[in-house]
């Protein structure tokens, strides 16, 4: 068959075959015809073989592609499943457990060991980190608010009795506690759930908190206390929880207490801190309320308790003209009964530059950090004539902390019209605490509590570093540990001002860029 081409398609071959059959008689089969038919059969078999080979190749490729797609989908589903399980186990099934237990239910109901739980509300109470950061699963009422409490449990008790304190603030679960039979001090360090604040916490851990752990653990325990931050998305919340859990795993010195994390809600955070300390099974005898921008010399702080040292005393509420013009002589004095276990409220008494202590009045300068407008806080709200201790560091005995908590609960349980006019409106926690204590104790001044502008003499107990933390913490720690600070005054400022001079410090501080955002002094 002379017209045959091996590259012909099947229709072409079929046409050639049927044309050849038409030209020849069915009864006569020549040798040539047989040869042509044989070639045709061979060609058809060859083409079918090529087609089968091509089809087989396509099928194999399709199968391989499907397998690859399935593998990729399976991998994604597996990753998603693992990620979801891990986040579920970490964030959603971290059911409340007592502090001494080491296990939590996983997704299958099986107990598994877990170390990423965050202490919350009570030192022996643990809840899911994300819920803690969202102010969930907490049984407290909004103590410091202008709103009514509605059906809150605290409303059932108009006033908390002292004899009920032990029952309300203790637990049967054991904690890791200072072992001293006399003084057990809780150092509550107010901090924030943020990257910048973690740098401050790490600097403190490497210096004075490390000293507490290594040398003073028998009498002292320190904990960083953070509240609920503002977050813009669920992803940001999960990242904050992740960071906090990692930090807790490493150091076991961070706890979440209830309250919005902003400057105007500081009273809520302080009340929560007091409750946290009082609720501990450690039965702390004293509480130091401080911030993460200070340097603490813990041995000197314990000396105040054991030796009863102070440099002046004032009534919290100034009434007579002599109260408003009272001055502190700064001469060292001692309490007769030591250690100083009751009625202690000590630190740096806040003052104006004339060294008098006229008491609280709202700041009306719009550029000032502590500005309160007349519309938001009229003068008649008070509390007029209240003297207070600066909030970056004050030491109280247990009975004083209990009184603050009792008074806060008592006021919050009243009808709105029966509360003090300033309740829920005054944002400065140190002034609020002093006001709650005005009928209970006096305020004691100690020269060792140093403000941001003060020099650091060898009698320094606690230094407020303000914006120079954590920069100066490591250097102060080295001078403290080597004993140099006990021998002489040390440098504790990198600013351009004269140490001890409030006016030069104020000018320098107000010249810094952050004064535009946080306000001037």
C-alpha positions as CSV (number, residue, x, y, z in Angstrom):
1,X,0.0,0.0,0.0
2,X,2.0,2.8,-1.4
3,X,0.1,5.7,0.1
4,X,0.7,4.6,3.8
5,X,2.5,6.9,6.2
6,X,3.4,5.8,9.7
7,X,2.6,9.2,11.0
8,X,-1.0,9.0,9.7
9,X,-3.9,9.4,12.1
10,X,-6.5,6.7,12.7
11,X,-9.1,8.2,10.4
12,X,-6.6,8.4,7.6
13,X,-5.8,4.7,8.1
14,X,-9.4,3.7,8.1
15,X,-10.1,5.6,4.9
16,X,-7.1,3.9,3.1
17,X,-8.3,0.5,4.3
18,X,-11.9,0.9,3.1
19,X,-10.8,2.4,-0.3
20,X,-8.6,-0.6,-1.0
21,X,-11.4,-3.0,-0.2
22,X,-13.7,-1.2,-2.6
23,X,-11.2,-1.6,-5.5
24,X,-10.7,-5.4,-5.1
25,X,-13.0,-8.3,-5.4
26,X,-13.9,-10.1,-2.3
27,X,-13.2,-13.5,-3.9
28,X,-9.8,-12.6,-5.1
29,X,-7.0,-12.0,-2.6
30,X,-3.7,-11.3,-4.2
31,X,-0.4,-11.5,-2.4
32,X,-0.1,-7.8,-2.6
33,X,-3.4,-7.3,-0.9
34,X,-2.4,-9.6,1.9
35,X,0.8,-7.8,2.3
36,X,-1.0,-4.5,2.5
37,X,-3.5,-5.7,5.1
38,X,-0.7,-7.1,7.2
39,X,1.1,-3.7,7.1
40,X,-2.2,-2.1,8.0
41,X,-2.7,-4.4,11.0
42,X,0.9,-3.7,12.1
43,X,0.3,0.0,11.8
44,X,-2.9,-0.2,13.8
45,X,-1.3,-2.2,16.5
46,X,1.6,0.2,16.6
47,X,-0.7,3.2,16.9
48,X,-2.8,1.5,19.6
49,X,0.3,0.7,21.5
50,X,1.5,4.3,21.2
51,X,-2.0,5.5,22.3
52,X,-2.0,3.2,25.3
53,X,1.4,4.4,26.2
54,X,0.4,8.0,25.9
55,X,-2.8,7.4,27.9
56,X,-1.0,5.5,30.6
57,X,1.5,8.3,30.9
58,X,-1.3,10.8,31.2
59,X,-3.0,8.7,33.8
60,X,0.2,8.3,35.8
61,X,0.8,12.0,35.7
62,X,-2.8,12.7,36.8
63,X,-2.5,10.3,39.7
64,X,0.8,11.8,40.7
65,X,-0.6,15.3,40.6
66,X,-3.6,14.2,42.6
67,X,-1.4,12.5,45.2
68,X,0.7,15.7,45.4
69,X,-2.4,17.8,45.9
70,X,-3.7,15.4,48.5
71,X,-0.3,15.4,50.3
72,X,-0.3,19.2,50.4
73,X,-3.9,19.4,51.6
74,X,-3.2,16.7,54.2
75,X,-0.1,18.6,55.4
76,X,-2.1,21.8,55.7
77,X,-4.9,20.1,57.5
78,X,-2.4,18.3,59.8
79,X,-0.6,21.6,60.5
80,X,-3.9,23.4,61.1
81,X,-5.0,20.5,63.3
82,X,-1.8,20.6,65.4
83,X,-1.9,24.4,65.6
84,X,-5.5,24.4,66.6
85,X,-5.0,21.7,69.2
86,X,-2.0,23.4,70.6
87,X,-3.8,26.7,70.9
88,X,-6.9,24.9,72.2
89,X,-4.8,23.2,74.8
90,X,-3.0,26.4,75.6
91,X,-5.7,28.9,75.4
92,X,-9.1,27.3,75.7
93,X,-8.9,24.3,77.9
94,X,-6.7,25.7,80.6
95,X,-9.4,25.1,83.2
96,X,-9.2,26.6,86.7
97,X,-7.0,24.5,89.0
98,X,-5.4,25.1,92.4
99,X,-1.8,26.1,92.4
100,X,-0.5,22.8,93.8
101,X,-1.9,20.7,91.0
102,X,0.3,19.9,88.0
103,X,-2.2,18.7,85.4
104,X,-5.0,19.9,83.3
105,X,-7.5,18.1,81.0
106,X,-6.5,18.0,77.3
107,X,-8.9,17.8,74.4
108,X,-9.5,14.0,74.9
109,X,-10.2,14.4,78.6
110,X,-6.8,12.9,79.5
111,X,-4.7,14.6,82.2
112,X,-1.5,16.0,80.9
113,X,1.2,18.0,82.6
114,X,1.1,21.7,81.8
115,X,3.3,24.5,83.1
116,X,2.0,27.4,81.2
117,X,-0.8,28.5,83.5
118,X,-0.9,32.0,84.9
119,X,-1.7,32.8,88.6
120,X,-4.7,35.0,88.7
121,X,-7.0,36.7,91.3
122,X,-5.5,34.6,94.1
123,X,-1.9,33.4,94.2
124,X,-3.2,29.9,94.3
125,X,-5.8,30.3,91.5
126,X,-5.0,29.6,87.9
127,X,-6.9,30.4,84.8
128,X,-6.4,30.6,81.0
129,X,-4.0,33.4,80.1
130,X,-6.2,34.9,77.4
131,X,-9.2,35.1,79.7
132,X,-7.0,36.7,82.4
133,X,-5.8,39.3,79.9
134,X,-9.5,40.0,78.9
135,X,-10.7,40.4,82.5
136,X,-12.7,37.2,82.5
137,X,-13.3,34.5,85.1
138,X,-12.8,36.8,88.0
139,X,-15.3,37.1,90.8
140,X,-14.5,40.7,91.9
141,X,-16.9,43.5,91.5
142,X,-16.0,46.9,89.9
143,X,-14.8,48.4,93.2
144,X,-13.8,51.7,91.8
145,X,-16.6,53.0,89.6
146,X,-19.3,55.6,89.5
147,X,-21.8,52.9,88.5
148,X,-24.1,50.9,90.8
149,X,-23.1,47.3,91.5
150,X,-26.4,45.8,90.8
151,X,-26.6,42.2,92.1
152,X,-22.9,41.9,92.9
153,X,-22.2,39.5,95.8
154,X,-20.3,42.2,97.7
155,X,-23.6,44.1,98.1
156,X,-24.8,41.5,100.6
157,X,-22.2,42.7,103.0
158,X,-22.2,46.4,103.8
159,X,-19.0,46.1,105.8
160,X,-16.4,43.4,106.1
161,X,-15.6,42.2,109.6
162,X,-12.0,41.8,110.6
163,X,-12.8,38.3,112.0
164,X,-13.9,37.2,108.5
165,X,-10.6,38.3,106.9
166,X,-8.7,35.0,107.5
167,X,-11.6,33.0,106.0
168,X,-11.9,35.2,102.9
169,X,-8.3,35.6,102.1
170,X,-6.8,32.2,102.7
171,X,-6.8,28.9,100.9
172,X,-6.1,25.3,101.9
173,X,-3.7,24.9,99.0
174,X,0.0,25.3,99.8
175,X,2.2,27.9,98.1
176,X,5.9,28.6,97.9
177,X,6.1,31.1,100.7
178,X,8.7,32.9,102.8
179,X,9.4,30.8,105.9
180,X,10.1,33.5,108.5
181,X,8.1,33.3,111.7
182,X,8.1,37.1,112.1
183,X,8.3,39.2,108.9
184,X,7.0,37.9,105.5
185,X,7.1,40.8,103.0
186,X,5.2,40.7,99.6
187,X,6.8,43.0,97.0
188,X,4.1,43.8,94.4
189,X,5.7,45.3,91.3
190,X,3.1,47.0,89.0
191,X,4.0,46.4,85.4
192,X,2.4,46.1,82.0
193,X,1.9,43.3,79.4
194,X,4.2,44.7,76.8
195,X,7.6,44.3,75.2
196,X,9.0,47.5,76.7
197,X,7.8,46.5,80.2
198,X,9.4,43.0,79.8
199,X,12.8,44.8,79.3
200,X,12.2,46.5,82.6
201,X,11.3,43.3,84.3
202,X,14.3,41.5,83.0
203,X,16.6,44.3,84.3
204,X,15.0,44.0,87.7
205,X,15.4,40.2,87.7
206,X,19.1,40.6,87.0
207,X,19.5,43.0,89.9
208,X,17.4,43.6,93.0
209,X,14.8,40.9,92.4
210,X,17.6,38.4,91.9
211,X,19.0,39.5,95.3
212,X,15.6,38.8,96.9
213,X,15.6,35.3,95.4
214,X,19.2,34.5,96.3
215,X,19.6,36.2,99.7
216,X,16.2,37.2,101.2
217,X,13.8,34.4,100.2
218,X,13.2,33.5,103.8
219,X,11.5,36.8,104.4
220,X,10.5,38.3,101.0
221,X,8.7,37.3,97.8
222,X,8.5,39.5,94.8
223,X,5.9,39.3,91.9
224,X,5.3,41.4,88.8
225,X,1.6,42.2,88.5
226,X,0.1,43.1,85.1
227,X,-3.5,44.1,84.3
228,X,-5.6,43.8,81.1
229,X,-4.0,45.7,78.2
230,X,-5.7,47.3,75.3
231,X,-5.5,45.0,72.3
232,X,-6.8,45.7,68.8
233,X,-7.3,42.1,67.6
234,X,-7.6,38.5,68.7
235,X,-4.2,37.9,67.1
236,X,-2.6,40.6,69.2
237,X,-4.2,39.1,72.3
238,X,-2.8,35.6,71.5
239,X,0.6,37.1,71.0
240,X,0.4,38.9,74.4
241,X,-0.7,35.6,76.0
242,X,2.1,33.7,74.3
243,X,4.7,36.1,75.5
244,X,3.3,36.2,79.0
245,X,3.2,32.4,79.2
246,X,6.8,32.1,78.0
247,X,7.8,34.6,80.6
248,X,5.9,32.8,83.3
249,X,7.5,29.4,82.4
250,X,10.9,30.9,82.7
251,X,10.6,32.9,85.9
252,X,7.3,32.0,87.7
253,X,7.2,35.6,89.0
254,X,4.4,37.2,86.9
255,X,0.7,37.3,87.7
256,X,-2.4,38.9,86.1
257,X,-4.6,40.9,88.3
258,X,-8.0,42.4,87.2
259,X,-8.3,46.0,86.0
260,X,-7.9,47.9,82.8
261,X,-4.3,48.8,82.0
262,X,-4.4,52.6,81.8
263,X,-3.2,55.5,83.9
264,X,-6.7,56.6,84.9
265,X,-7.6,53.2,86.3
266,X,-4.7,52.9,88.7
267,X,-6.8,52.6,91.9
268,X,-8.4,49.4,90.5
269,X,-5.0,47.9,90.0
270,X,-3.8,48.9,93.5
271,X,-6.9,47.4,95.1
272,X,-6.3,44.2,93.1
273,X,-2.7,44.1,94.2
274,X,-3.8,44.4,97.9
275,X,-6.3,41.6,97.4
276,X,-3.7,39.4,95.7
277,X,-1.3,39.8,98.6
278,X,-4.0,39.4,101.3
279,X,-5.4,36.3,99.6
280,X,-2.1,34.4,99.8
281,X,-1.7,31.4,102.0
282,X,1.7,32.9,102.9
283,X,-0.1,35.2,105.3
284,X,2.2,38.2,104.4
285,X,2.8,40.6,107.3
286,X,3.7,43.5,105.0
287,X,3.1,44.7,101.4
288,X,5.4,47.0,99.4
289,X,3.5,48.5,96.5
290,X,6.0,49.7,93.8
291,X,6.5,50.0,90.1
292,X,8.8,48.5,87.5
293,X,10.8,51.8,87.1
294,X,12.5,51.7,90.5
295,X,15.6,50.3,92.1
296,X,15.0,48.6,95.5
297,X,17.6,47.9,98.2
298,X,15.8,45.2,100.0
299,X,18.1,44.9,103.0
300,X,17.5,48.6,103.8
301,X,13.7,48.1,103.4
302,X,13.7,45.3,105.9
303,X,15.7,47.5,108.3
304,X,12.7,49.9,108.4
305,X,10.5,47.0,109.6
306,X,13.0,45.5,112.0
307,X,14.3,48.7,113.4
308,X,11.2,50.9,113.1
309,X,13.1,53.8,111.5
310,X,11.3,56.9,110.1
311,X,12.1,60.6,109.6
312,X,8.7,62.3,110.2
313,X,5.1,61.7,110.7
314,X,2.0,63.7,109.5
315,X,-1.7,63.4,109.8
316,X,-3.2,62.3,106.5
317,X,-6.1,64.7,106.7
318,X,-5.0,68.3,107.1
319,X,-7.6,70.3,109.0
320,X,-6.1,73.2,111.0
321,X,-3.8,75.8,109.5
322,X,-0.9,74.3,111.5
323,X,-1.6,71.0,109.6
324,X,-1.3,72.7,106.2
325,X,2.0,74.4,107.0
326,X,3.5,71.4,108.9
327,X,7.1,70.5,108.0
328,X,9.1,67.4,108.5
329,X,12.3,67.8,110.5
330,X,13.9,64.7,108.8
331,X,15.6,63.7,112.0
332,X,15.8,59.8,112.3
333,X,13.3,58.4,114.8
334,X,12.4,54.9,115.9
335,X,9.2,53.1,116.9
336,X,9.2,51.8,120.4
337,X,7.9,48.4,119.5
338,X,9.9,46.5,116.9
339,X,9.6,44.9,114.5
340,X,7.1,47.4,113.2
341,X,4.1,45.2,112.5
342,X,1.0,47.4,112.6
343,X,-0.2,50.9,111.5
344,X,2.7,51.2,109.0
345,X,2.2,53.4,106.0
346,X,5.6,54.7,105.0
347,X,7.5,56.1,102.0
348,X,8.1,59.6,100.6
349,X,5.4,62.0,101.6
350,X,4.4,63.9,98.5
351,X,5.1,67.7,98.8
352,X,5.4,70.9,96.9
353,X,8.7,72.7,96.3
354,X,8.3,74.9,99.5
355,X,8.7,71.7,101.6
356,X,5.2,72.1,103.0
357,X,2.4,69.6,102.8
358,X,-0.8,71.4,102.1
359,X,-2.7,68.4,100.8
360,X,-4.4,67.4,97.6
361,X,-5.9,69.8,95.1
362,X,-6.6,69.1,91.4
363,X,-4.0,70.3,88.8
364,X,-5.5,72.6,86.3
365,X,-2.6,73.0,83.9
366,X,-3.7,71.3,80.6
367,X,-0.1,70.4,79.7
368,X,0.5,68.8,83.1
369,X,0.7,65.0,83.4
370,X,-1.8,65.0,86.3
371,X,-4.2,67.5,84.7
372,X,-7.9,67.2,85.7
373,X,-10.3,69.6,84.0
374,X,-12.9,71.5,86.1
375,X,-15.6,69.9,84.1
376,X,-14.4,66.3,84.7
377,X,-13.3,66.9,88.3
378,X,-14.8,70.0,90.1
379,X,-13.0,71.3,93.2
380,X,-16.0,70.4,95.4
381,X,-15.4,66.6,94.8
382,X,-12.4,66.7,97.1
383,X,-10.8,65.1,99.0
384,X,-9.4,68.4,100.2
385,X,-6.4,68.5,102.5
386,X,-5.3,64.9,102.0
387,X,-1.6,64.3,102.2
388,X,-0.3,61.1,100.6
389,X,2.8,59.0,99.9
390,X,4.1,58.9,96.4
391,X,2.7,55.9,94.5
392,X,6.0,54.6,93.0
393,X,6.8,53.1,96.4
394,X,5.1,52.7,99.8
395,X,5.3,50.1,102.5
396,X,2.3,49.1,104.5
397,X,1.7,46.5,107.3
398,X,-0.9,43.8,106.8
399,X,-3.6,45.6,108.9
400,X,-3.3,48.7,106.7
401,X,-3.6,46.7,103.5
402,X,-6.7,45.0,105.0
403,X,-8.2,48.4,105.9
404,X,-7.7,49.7,102.3
405,X,-9.5,46.6,101.0
406,X,-12.3,46.7,103.5
407,X,-12.9,50.4,102.9
408,X,-13.0,49.9,99.2
409,X,-15.5,47.1,99.5
410,X,-17.6,49.0,101.9
411,X,-17.8,52.1,99.8
412,X,-18.4,50.1,96.6
413,X,-21.3,48.3,98.2
414,X,-23.2,51.5,99.0
415,X,-25.7,53.2,96.8
416,X,-24.1,55.7,94.4
417,X,-25.5,58.7,96.3
418,X,-24.1,57.4,99.6
419,X,-20.5,57.2,98.3
420,X,-17.8,60.0,98.6
421,X,-18.2,62.4,95.6
422,X,-14.7,61.6,94.4
423,X,-15.2,57.8,94.3
424,X,-14.7,56.4,90.8
425,X,-13.5,59.8,89.5
426,X,-10.2,60.5,91.1
427,X,-7.6,58.6,89.1
428,X,-4.5,59.0,91.3
429,X,-4.2,55.7,93.3
430,X,-1.8,57.1,95.9
431,X,-4.2,59.9,96.9
432,X,-7.1,57.4,96.9
433,X,-5.2,55.0,99.2
434,X,-4.3,57.8,101.6
435,X,-7.9,59.0,101.7
436,X,-9.1,55.5,102.7
437,X,-6.5,55.5,105.5
438,X,-7.2,59.0,106.8
439,X,-9.2,57.7,109.8
440,X,-7.0,54.7,110.5
441,X,-3.3,55.7,110.7
442,X,-0.8,58.5,110.1
443,X,1.6,58.7,107.2
444,X,5.3,58.3,107.9
445,X,8.1,59.8,105.9
446,X,11.4,58.1,105.2
447,X,14.3,59.9,103.6
448,X,15.5,56.7,102.0
449,X,12.6,56.8,99.4
450,X,14.1,58.9,96.6
451,X,12.1,60.7,93.9
452,X,13.3,60.9,90.3
453,X,15.2,64.2,91.0
454,X,16.8,63.1,94.3
455,X,20.4,62.1,94.7
456,X,21.3,58.5,95.7
457,X,23.0,58.8,99.1
458,X,24.1,55.7,101.0
459,X,20.8,55.7,103.0
460,X,18.8,55.1,99.8
461,X,16.1,52.4,100.3
462,X,14.1,52.8,97.0
463,X,14.9,55.0,94.1
464,X,12.4,56.1,91.5
465,X,14.2,56.1,88.1
466,X,11.2,57.2,86.1
467,X,12.2,57.3,82.4
468,X,15.8,56.2,83.1
469,X,14.7,52.7,83.8
470,X,15.8,50.1,82.8
471,X,19.0,52.0,81.6
472,X,20.5,52.6,85.1
473,X,19.3,49.4,86.8
474,X,22.3,47.2,86.0
475,X,24.9,49.9,87.1
476,X,23.1,50.5,90.4
477,X,22.9,46.8,91.0
478,X,26.7,46.5,90.6
479,X,27.4,49.3,92.9
480,X,24.9,47.9,95.4
481,X,26.3,44.4,95.3
482,X,29.9,45.4,95.6
483,X,29.1,47.5,98.7
484,X,30.2,50.8,97.1
485,X,26.7,52.3,97.6
486,X,26.9,51.6,101.4
487,X,30.1,53.7,101.6
488,X,29.1,56.8,99.6
489,X,26.6,58.5,97.3
490,X,26.4,57.0,93.8
491,X,25.4,58.4,90.5
492,X,21.8,57.5,89.7
493,X,21.0,59.8,86.8
494,X,21.9,60.3,83.2
495,X,19.9,63.5,82.8
496,X,21.1,67.0,82.5
497,X,20.0,68.4,85.9
498,X,21.4,68.9,89.4
499,X,20.7,65.9,91.6
500,X,18.3,66.9,94.4
501,X,17.1,70.1,92.6
502,X,13.5,69.6,91.6
503,X,13.4,72.7,89.3
504,X,16.4,71.8,87.2
505,X,15.1,68.2,86.9
506,X,11.6,69.5,85.9
507,X,13.1,71.6,83.1
508,X,15.1,68.7,81.8
509,X,12.2,66.2,82.1
510,X,9.8,68.6,80.3
511,X,12.4,69.0,77.4
512,X,12.3,65.3,76.5
513,X,10.2,64.1,73.5
514,X,7.8,62.0,75.6
515,X,6.6,65.0,77.6
516,X,4.4,65.8,74.6
517,X,2.6,62.5,74.9
518,X,2.6,61.7,78.7
519,X,2.4,65.3,79.8
520,X,4.7,67.7,81.6
521,X,5.6,67.8,85.2
